[in-house]
């Protein structure tokens, strides 16, 4: 694994509200997450992206002073994030997207990863040309059950690479798990056609995390009682 001493970094223009370390998926470079980094940083979060280097991401995040500190991983990066939090990484939460149930799957073609035209172009220019190593397997259920931080799983409802029902079954051992489905979404859940809505859902989750209870709503729909008419 190549060590990345200087990750791609996006910083907020004003007050920092938390710190995210992103681990890329198979065949990806940090530039794949430029849109994600810019959007989350505009909402106050420092975003650092590491090219397939989970240990460097964890070490960098452990030194961050702005909390909450959150590990984020997509595809193979999701498996790495889950391994790190089972090992007690110094974080307040974790986010996994496009989690791979079968670690030995080949990297799928771009059309199976996203329906977003812009992201397809990014994949064509930012994908690595080196041989893609398989992902590490998911931690055993007993290890997942020992995770002590909240985990947000974001997954495409139409993901054929790692079908959502299989992912739900694989992650059900995580004690504090929230799953967000992108409706009709494909494998690259952070960068698919619903990337704006995904970023908004992630920011809402992060704001709840900042409040000390990730399950306590910050905003909610008000159910107005029907007004009886004479």
C-alpha positions as CSV (number, residue, x, y, z in Angstrom):
1,X,0.0,0.0,0.0
2,X,1.4,3.4,-1.0
3,X,1.7,5.9,1.8
4,X,0.1,9.3,1.2
5,X,1.8,11.9,3.3
6,X,-0.1,14.8,1.7
7,X,-3.8,14.0,1.0
8,X,-6.0,16.1,-1.3
9,X,-7.5,18.6,1.1
10,X,-10.6,20.9,1.1
11,X,-11.0,23.3,3.9
12,X,-14.0,25.5,4.9
13,X,-13.9,29.2,4.2
14,X,-14.9,30.0,7.8
15,X,-15.6,28.0,11.0
16,X,-14.7,24.3,11.0
17,X,-17.5,22.0,12.2
18,X,-15.7,18.7,11.9
19,X,-13.1,16.6,10.0
20,X,-13.5,13.9,7.5
21,X,-10.9,11.5,6.1
22,X,-11.9,9.7,3.0
23,X,-10.4,6.5,1.7
24,X,-10.8,5.9,-2.0
25,X,-12.1,2.8,-3.6
26,X,-10.5,0.4,-6.1
27,X,-8.8,2.2,-9.0
28,X,-9.6,5.7,-7.8
29,X,-7.5,8.7,-7.1
30,X,-8.3,11.6,-4.8
31,X,-9.6,13.7,-7.7
32,X,-12.6,11.5,-8.0
33,X,-13.8,13.1,-4.7
34,X,-13.2,16.8,-5.6
35,X,-16.9,17.5,-6.0
36,X,-17.7,15.8,-2.7
37,X,-14.8,17.6,-0.9
38,X,-15.9,21.0,-2.2
39,X,-19.5,20.5,-1.2
40,X,-18.8,19.2,2.3
41,X,-16.2,21.9,3.0
42,X,-18.7,24.6,2.0
43,X,-20.8,23.3,4.9
44,X,-18.0,23.6,7.3
45,X,-16.2,20.3,7.2
46,X,-12.5,19.7,6.5
47,X,-12.3,16.9,3.9
48,X,-9.0,15.0,3.3
49,X,-8.9,12.3,0.7
50,X,-6.3,9.5,0.7
51,X,-5.5,7.3,-2.3
52,X,-6.2,3.8,-1.0
53,X,-4.3,4.3,2.2
54,X,-6.4,3.5,5.2
55,X,-3.7,3.6,7.8
56,X,-2.5,7.0,6.7
57,X,-6.1,8.3,6.8
58,X,-6.6,7.0,10.3
59,X,-3.3,8.4,11.5
60,X,-4.0,11.8,10.0
61,X,-7.5,11.9,11.5
62,X,-6.2,10.9,15.0
63,X,-4.2,14.2,15.0
64,X,-7.1,16.3,13.9
65,X,-8.3,18.8,16.5
66,X,-11.7,19.7,15.1
67,X,-14.4,17.1,16.1
68,X,-16.3,15.1,15.2
69,X,-13.7,13.1,13.4
70,X,-15.2,10.8,10.8
71,X,-13.7,8.1,8.6
72,X,-15.4,7.8,5.2
73,X,-14.8,5.0,2.7
74,X,-16.3,3.9,-0.6
75,X,-16.1,0.5,-2.3
76,X,-12.8,-1.0,-1.0
77,X,-12.4,2.0,1.2
78,X,-15.6,1.1,3.1
79,X,-14.1,-2.3,4.0
80,X,-11.0,-0.6,5.3
81,X,-13.1,1.9,7.3
82,X,-15.0,-0.9,9.0
83,X,-11.7,-2.7,9.8
84,X,-10.2,0.5,11.3
85,X,-13.2,1.1,13.6
86,X,-13.3,-2.5,14.8
87,X,-9.7,-1.9,15.8
88,X,-10.6,1.2,17.8
89,X,-9.6,4.0,15.5
90,X,-9.7,7.4,17.2
91,X,-12.9,8.7,15.5
92,X,-16.4,9.7,16.6
93,X,-18.2,8.0,13.7
94,X,-17.8,6.3,10.3
95,X,-19.5,6.5,6.9
96,X,-19.4,3.6,4.4
97,X,-20.7,3.9,0.8
98,X,-21.0,1.2,-1.8
99,X,-19.8,-1.4,0.7
100,X,-18.5,-4.6,-0.9
101,X,-19.9,-7.8,0.4
102,X,-17.7,-9.9,-2.0
103,X,-14.1,-8.6,-1.7
104,X,-12.9,-10.7,-4.7
105,X,-15.1,-9.0,-7.2
106,X,-13.4,-7.4,-10.2
107,X,-13.7,-3.6,-10.6
108,X,-16.9,-3.1,-12.5
109,X,-17.1,-0.9,-15.6
110,X,-17.9,2.8,-15.0
111,X,-21.5,2.3,-16.3
112,X,-22.3,-0.1,-13.5
113,X,-20.9,2.4,-11.0
114,X,-22.8,5.6,-11.8
115,X,-25.4,7.2,-14.1
116,X,-24.0,10.7,-13.6
117,X,-22.4,12.0,-16.8
118,X,-20.0,14.2,-15.0
119,X,-18.8,11.4,-12.7
120,X,-18.4,9.2,-15.7
121,X,-16.0,11.8,-17.2
122,X,-14.2,12.1,-13.9
123,X,-13.7,8.3,-13.7
124,X,-12.3,8.3,-17.2
125,X,-9.6,10.9,-16.3
126,X,-8.9,10.1,-12.6
127,X,-8.9,6.3,-12.5
128,X,-5.5,4.7,-11.9
129,X,-3.9,2.7,-14.6
130,X,-2.1,0.3,-12.2
131,X,-3.4,-3.2,-11.5
132,X,-6.3,-3.0,-9.1
133,X,-5.9,-5.1,-6.0
134,X,-8.9,-6.8,-4.4
135,X,-10.6,-5.2,-1.4
136,X,-10.0,-6.5,2.0
137,X,-12.9,-8.7,3.3
138,X,-15.5,-7.2,5.7
139,X,-14.7,-7.8,9.4
140,X,-16.4,-10.8,11.0
141,X,-19.9,-10.2,12.5
142,X,-18.5,-10.5,16.0
143,X,-16.0,-7.7,15.3
144,X,-18.7,-5.6,13.7
145,X,-20.8,-6.1,16.8
146,X,-18.0,-4.6,18.9
147,X,-18.0,-1.2,17.0
148,X,-18.5,1.6,19.5
149,X,-19.2,4.5,17.2
150,X,-22.2,5.3,15.0
151,X,-22.0,4.1,11.4
152,X,-23.8,5.6,8.4
153,X,-24.1,3.3,5.4
154,X,-25.0,4.9,2.1
155,X,-25.9,2.5,-0.7
156,X,-27.5,2.4,-4.1
157,X,-30.9,0.8,-4.3
158,X,-30.0,-0.6,-7.8
159,X,-26.4,-1.4,-7.1
160,X,-25.7,-4.7,-9.0
161,X,-22.1,-4.8,-7.9
162,X,-23.0,-5.2,-4.2
163,X,-26.8,-5.5,-3.9
164,X,-28.4,-3.6,-1.1
165,X,-30.1,-6.6,0.6
166,X,-26.7,-8.4,0.8
167,X,-25.2,-5.3,2.4
168,X,-28.0,-4.9,4.9
169,X,-27.5,-8.5,5.9
170,X,-23.7,-8.1,6.2
171,X,-23.9,-5.0,8.3
172,X,-26.8,-5.9,10.6
173,X,-24.3,-6.8,13.4
174,X,-23.2,-3.1,13.7
175,X,-24.9,-1.9,16.9
176,X,-25.5,1.7,15.9
177,X,-26.2,1.6,12.1
178,X,-28.2,3.9,9.9
179,X,-28.7,3.0,6.3
180,X,-29.5,5.6,3.6
181,X,-30.7,4.2,0.2
182,X,-30.2,6.2,-3.0
183,X,-33.4,5.4,-4.9
184,X,-32.4,3.6,-8.2
185,X,-28.8,4.5,-7.4
186,X,-25.7,2.6,-8.5
187,X,-22.5,1.6,-6.8
188,X,-20.7,4.9,-6.4
189,X,-23.2,6.2,-3.9
190,X,-21.3,9.4,-3.0
191,X,-20.9,10.4,-6.7
192,X,-24.0,9.1,-8.5
193,X,-26.9,11.1,-9.9
194,X,-28.2,11.8,-6.4
195,X,-24.9,13.2,-5.1
196,X,-26.6,16.5,-4.0
197,X,-29.2,14.7,-1.9
198,X,-26.6,12.3,-0.6
199,X,-24.4,15.2,0.5
200,X,-27.4,16.9,2.1
201,X,-28.3,13.7,4.0
202,X,-24.7,13.3,5.1
203,X,-24.5,16.9,6.4
204,X,-27.8,16.4,8.4
205,X,-26.3,13.2,9.9
206,X,-23.1,15.1,10.8
207,X,-25.0,17.9,12.4
208,X,-26.9,15.4,14.6
209,X,-23.6,13.8,15.5
210,X,-22.2,17.2,16.5
211,X,-25.2,17.7,18.7
212,X,-24.2,14.7,20.8
213,X,-27.0,12.3,19.7
214,X,-26.9,11.2,16.1
215,X,-30.5,10.0,16.5
216,X,-31.9,13.3,17.8
217,X,-33.4,15.3,14.9
218,X,-32.3,18.8,14.2
219,X,-35.2,19.5,11.8
220,X,-38.4,17.5,11.4
221,X,-41.6,17.5,9.5
222,X,-44.4,19.1,11.5
223,X,-47.6,17.1,11.4
224,X,-50.3,19.8,11.4
225,X,-53.6,18.6,13.0
226,X,-56.5,18.8,10.6
227,X,-58.8,21.7,11.3
228,X,-62.4,20.5,11.8
229,X,-64.9,22.5,9.8
230,X,-68.5,23.1,10.9
